[in-house]
Amino acid sequence: MSGQPPAVSPQPSTSAPLSSSIGLLGGGLAGLALAALLAHRGHAVTVYERDRAGGKLRRVTVGGLSFDTGPSLFTLPGVWRAFLARLGEPDPLDLRPLPGGLGVHHTPFGPVPLPLPPDHPLHAAWETYGAPARALTPHLETLLTTPPRLTNSSFRRASAALFRATGGHLTAEGWVRSRRLPPALAHAVRTHALNAGLAPVDAPALYALLPALIAGDVARPARGMGALPDALLDLGAARGARVLEGAEVVRVDLAGGTLALRGGEVRRHDLFVSALDPARLAALTERPARSPVSRRTVSGVALYAALPEDAPLPATSVLPPADFATFRAAVRAGALPPDTLALVHADGPRLAVLLTAPATGRDLPPDHPWVRAQVERVERTLGVPGLLASARDVVALPPALYAAGGHPGGAIYGAAPPAWRGGPLHPQPYRPHRRLWQVGTGVHPGGGIPAILGGALIVDRLMGEGGV
Ligand SMILES: Cc1cc2nc3c(=O)[nH]c(=O)nc-3n(C[C@H](O)[C@H](O)[C@H](O)COP(=O)(O)OP(=O)(O)OC[C@H]3O[C@@H](n4cnc5c(N)ncnc54)[C@H](O)[C@@H]3O)c2cc1C
């Protein structure tokens, strides 16, 4: 650092008397969603994004075809509708049901499509399994969108409903064991604990109910997942929010009310909101925090392939790890599991293969022996040998890329809280400093679009109550 203080360029002030100038760090879905909400209440919001808006969800071109990276399943759309209701906007996304719901789960006990259709031999077991989820459904949206306070009666009712549905079990594994499900269904249900980025023995019990809660309502915008960041950008821009791409924040001086950008420019704001990983934020405020691999959620390698012709596959196929204990031991040690969870999406000539990997920030290119072995397992199981090799072009997004702008090691959902803190009792560092608020995966365990959007609604409400 030079001894000379850098020039401070003031933010334009707004005419509304109660409006604040807010500097929002990170233009992923969380940052974009909160920017629109804060701008809607009249604040002058500037989003600083080191790379491109959208964060993990962005468009890449592979072999001349456009792919949306990162999240591929739009679940619990009621949270998105609650977000639009706060803005008083109609739905611009045109959400369409994803054919085949959560897809076919290729368990060691046989294939299991979720949801299970009425003519399937396991349908009756699926109905029994899902019964507690039906009672929880109306409350889940409350839990995702309401500040977690015991003084709030709807929060209390929703938390009690969650407790009843999970039967007092802390973990997904504990809940599954208590139900005595047929092995194939139990394996498919355990697989969804990985929606929390954790093995079933570490994931909150709620995740064992997720297939029943979401299987009937899995959607995708008609114009692809990339329509979501586009819509958030439009909603923010219409309210005056500014998004600066290629603007990396390198330091935040909370006492002085300034942030510094790479290149030296310093900006002043009344308040800051971080939509970054908390460890990344701590480094910017010069309070670095440690994050051991064993306490992170998983990362992944996403392969996007342009095929010469349409893939002969259903829309979604899921290959769970054969053994969850082996899988867990490997990822906690930062080692590559012998077989991993693979999620395969086929859409005409577009093929996406998402492989779960430990959050070590490694570069795992398509020709890495482990990646090749996982792809061969996928092709063998789905009966399409050599499918990826036939691709005109393949792009791989490894843990190293997710680590570059996201959570340590590329952990998809950041640090892993203990199972009992993964639900309504999650850690709530919404306002770690009088000038600083936090939103995004770092404050909402489980991550994913519903938690991100619900978290933005919660923080917007708390900021409003706090006079912001
Ligand atoms: C392969 C994959 C599959 C997934 N599948 C699903 C799914 O099917 N359904 C679902 O709901 N969710 C899914 N998710 C999770 C979902 O993508 C995330 O929960 C969500 O995108 C996180 O958004 P975010 O804004 O919290 O974080 P991010 O998207 O990580 O955004 C953080 C932003 O901050 C920026 N940034 C970092 N440091 C700085 C700095 N110093 N200055 C300025 N900007 C900075 C980064 O560049 C980034 O744009 C998936 C994720 C991955 C990776």
Ligand as a Chemical Component Dictionary entry (heavy atoms), coordinates in Angstrom:
data_LIG
# 
_chem_comp.id                   LIG 
_chem_comp.type                 NON-POLYMER 
_chem_comp.pdbx_formal_charge   0 
_chem_comp.three_letter_code    LIG 
# 
loop_
_chem_comp_atom.comp_id 
_chem_comp_atom.atom_id 
_chem_comp_atom.alt_atom_id 
_chem_comp_atom.type_symbol 
_chem_comp_atom.charge 
_chem_comp_atom.model_Cartn_x 
_chem_comp_atom.model_Cartn_y 
_chem_comp_atom.model_Cartn_z 
_chem_comp_atom.pdbx_ordinal 
LIG C1  C1  C 0 -22.681 -27.286 -10.380 1  
LIG C2  C2  C 0 -23.742 -26.636 -9.510  2  
LIG C3  C3  C 0 -25.038 -27.122 -9.530  3  
LIG C4  C4  C 0 -26.034 -26.516 -8.750  4  
LIG N1  N1  N 0 -27.324 -26.977 -8.862  5  
LIG C5  C5  C 0 -28.328 -26.295 -8.246  6  
LIG C6  C6  C 0 -29.686 -26.612 -8.554  7  
LIG O1  O1  O 0 -29.974 -27.489 -9.364  8  
LIG N2  N2  N 0 -30.667 -25.892 -7.934  9  
LIG C7  C7  C 0 -30.375 -24.890 -7.057  10 
LIG O2  O2  O 0 -31.303 -24.259 -6.539  11 
LIG N3  N3  N 0 -29.096 -24.541 -6.775  12 
LIG C8  C8  C 0 -28.064 -25.227 -7.356  13 
LIG N4  N4  N 0 -26.764 -24.849 -7.139  14 
LIG C9  C9  C 0 -26.499 -23.798 -6.123  15 
LIG C10 C10 C 0 -26.689 -22.385 -6.664  16 
LIG O3  O3  O 0 -26.013 -22.226 -7.873  17 
LIG C11 C11 C 0 -26.118 -21.425 -5.630  18 
LIG O4  O4  O 0 -26.762 -21.612 -4.388  19 
LIG C12 C12 C 0 -26.278 -19.958 -6.026  20 
LIG O5  O5  O 0 -25.968 -19.736 -7.382  21 
LIG C13 C13 C 0 -25.373 -19.141 -5.119  22 
LIG O6  O6  O 0 -25.533 -17.771 -5.372  23 
LIG P1  P1  P 0 -24.721 -16.707 -4.537  24 
LIG O7  O7  O 0 -25.110 -15.391 -5.064  25 
LIG O8  O8  O 0 -24.890 -16.950 -3.063  26 
LIG O9  O9  O 0 -23.172 -17.053 -4.784  27 
LIG P2  P2  P 0 -22.262 -16.906 -6.092  28 
LIG O10 O10 O 0 -22.994 -17.322 -7.303  29 
LIG O11 O11 O 0 -20.996 -17.644 -5.753  30 
LIG O12 O12 O 0 -21.987 -15.349 -6.187  31 
LIG C14 C14 C 0 -20.954 -14.690 -5.498  32 
LIG C15 C15 C 0 -20.420 -13.619 -6.437  33 
LIG O13 O13 O 0 -19.484 -12.825 -5.744  34 
LIG C16 C16 C 0 -18.467 -12.467 -6.648  35 
LIG N5  N5  N 0 -17.287 -12.048 -5.883  36 
LIG C17 C17 C 0 -16.457 -12.826 -5.142  37 
LIG N6  N6  N 0 -15.495 -12.096 -4.568  38 
LIG C18 C18 C 0 -15.720 -10.806 -4.948  39 
LIG C19 C19 C 0 -15.065 -9.567  -4.667  40 
LIG N7  N7  N 0 -13.986 -9.523  -3.874  41 
LIG N8  N8  N 0 -15.555 -8.433  -5.225  42 
LIG C20 C20 C 0 -16.660 -8.466  -6.012  43 
LIG N9  N9  N 0 -17.313 -9.610  -6.315  44 
LIG C21 C21 C 0 -16.859 -10.770 -5.783  45 
LIG C22 C22 C 0 -18.257 -13.718 -7.464  46 
LIG O14 O14 O 0 -17.591 -13.470 -8.684  47 
LIG C23 C23 C 0 -19.696 -14.202 -7.642  48 
LIG O15 O15 O 0 -20.277 -13.698 -8.823  49 
LIG C24 C24 C 0 -25.729 -25.426 -7.900  50 
LIG C25 C25 C 0 -24.412 -24.948 -7.861  51 
LIG C26 C26 C 0 -23.437 -25.537 -8.668  52 
LIG C27 C27 C 0 -22.040 -24.969 -8.641  53 
# 
loop_
_chem_comp_bond.comp_id 
_chem_comp_bond.atom_id_1 
_chem_comp_bond.atom_id_2 
_chem_comp_bond.value_order 
_chem_comp_bond.pdbx_ordinal 
LIG C1  C2  SING 1  
LIG C2  C3  SING 2  
LIG C2  C26 DOUB 3  
LIG C3  C4  DOUB 4  
LIG C4  N1  SING 5  
LIG C4  C24 SING 6  
LIG N1  C5  DOUB 7  
LIG C5  C6  SING 8  
LIG C5  C8  SING 9  
LIG C6  O1  DOUB 10 
LIG C6  N2  SING 11 
LIG N2  C7  SING 12 
LIG C7  O2  DOUB 13 
LIG C7  N3  SING 14 
LIG N3  C8  DOUB 15 
LIG C8  N4  SING 16 
LIG N4  C9  SING 17 
LIG N4  C24 SING 18 
LIG C9  C10 SING 19 
LIG C10 O3  SING 20 
LIG C10 C11 SING 21 
LIG C11 O4  SING 22 
LIG C11 C12 SING 23 
LIG C12 O5  SING 24 
LIG C12 C13 SING 25 
LIG C13 O6  SING 26 
LIG O6  P1  SING 27 
LIG P1  O7  DOUB 28 
LIG P1  O8  SING 29 
LIG P1  O9  SING 30 
LIG O9  P2  SING 31 
LIG P2  O10 DOUB 32 
LIG P2  O11 SING 33 
LIG P2  O12 SING 34 
LIG O12 C14 SING 35 
LIG C14 C15 SING 36 
LIG C15 O13 SING 37 
LIG C15 C23 SING 38 
LIG O13 C16 SING 39 
LIG C16 N5  SING 40 
LIG C16 C22 SING 41 
LIG N5  C17 SING 42 
LIG N5  C21 SING 43 
LIG C17 N6  DOUB 44 
LIG N6  C18 SING 45 
LIG C18 C19 SING 46 
LIG C18 C21 DOUB 47 
LIG C19 N7  SING 48 
LIG C19 N8  DOUB 49 
LIG N8  C20 SING 50 
LIG C20 N9  DOUB 51 
LIG N9  C21 SING 52 
LIG C22 O14 SING 53 
LIG C22 C23 SING 54 
LIG C23 O15 SING 55 
LIG C24 C25 DOUB 56 
LIG C25 C26 SING 57 
LIG C26 C27 SING 58 
# 
